[in-house]
């Protein structure tokens, strides 16, 4: 497979992806962001519990 054919296939794939929107119907941005925030806060809390020397 040459570089040119690979680039052409990737360009075709990228062009087809635009019509689908890229988001799944069940993924709510608010829930995803909230879950990421909670996970990061939990990791921060765990990190501060292990770093008691400061």
C-alpha positions in Angstrom: 0.0 0.0 0.0 1.5 3.3 -1.1 1.4 6.6 0.7 -0.8 8.1 -1.9 -3.5 5.3 -1.7 -3.4 5.4 2.1 -3.9 9.2 2.0 -6.8 8.9 -0.4 -8.5 6.3 1.7 -8.1 8.4 4.8 -9.5 11.5 3.0 -12.5 9.4 1.9 -13.1 8.2 5.4 -12.8 11.7 6.8 -15.3 13.0 4.2 -17.8 10.3 5.1 -17.5 10.9 8.8 -18.9 14.5 8.5 -22.4 13.5 7.6 -22.8 11.3 10.7 -21.9 14.0 13.2 -19.5 11.9 15.2 -21.6 11.8 18.4 -23.5 8.8 19.7 -27.1 9.4 20.6 -26.7 8.1 24.2 -23.7 10.3 25.0 -24.8 13.4 26.9 -22.0 16.1 27.0 -23.1 17.2 30.5 -22.9 13.7 31.9 -19.6 13.0 30.2 -18.1 16.3 31.5 -19.5 15.8 35.0 -18.1 12.2 35.2 -14.7 13.5 34.0 -14.8 16.2 36.7 -15.7 13.8 39.5 -13.0 11.4 38.4 -10.4 14.2 38.4 -11.5 15.5 41.8 -11.2 11.9 43.1 -7.7 11.6 41.8 -6.8 15.0 43.3 -8.1 13.9 46.6 -6.2 10.6 46.5 -3.0 12.5 45.5 -3.3 14.9 48.4 -3.9 12.0 50.9 -0.7 10.4 49.9 1.3 13.7 50.0 0.9 14.6 53.7 4.5 15.9 54.1 3.7 19.4 52.9 
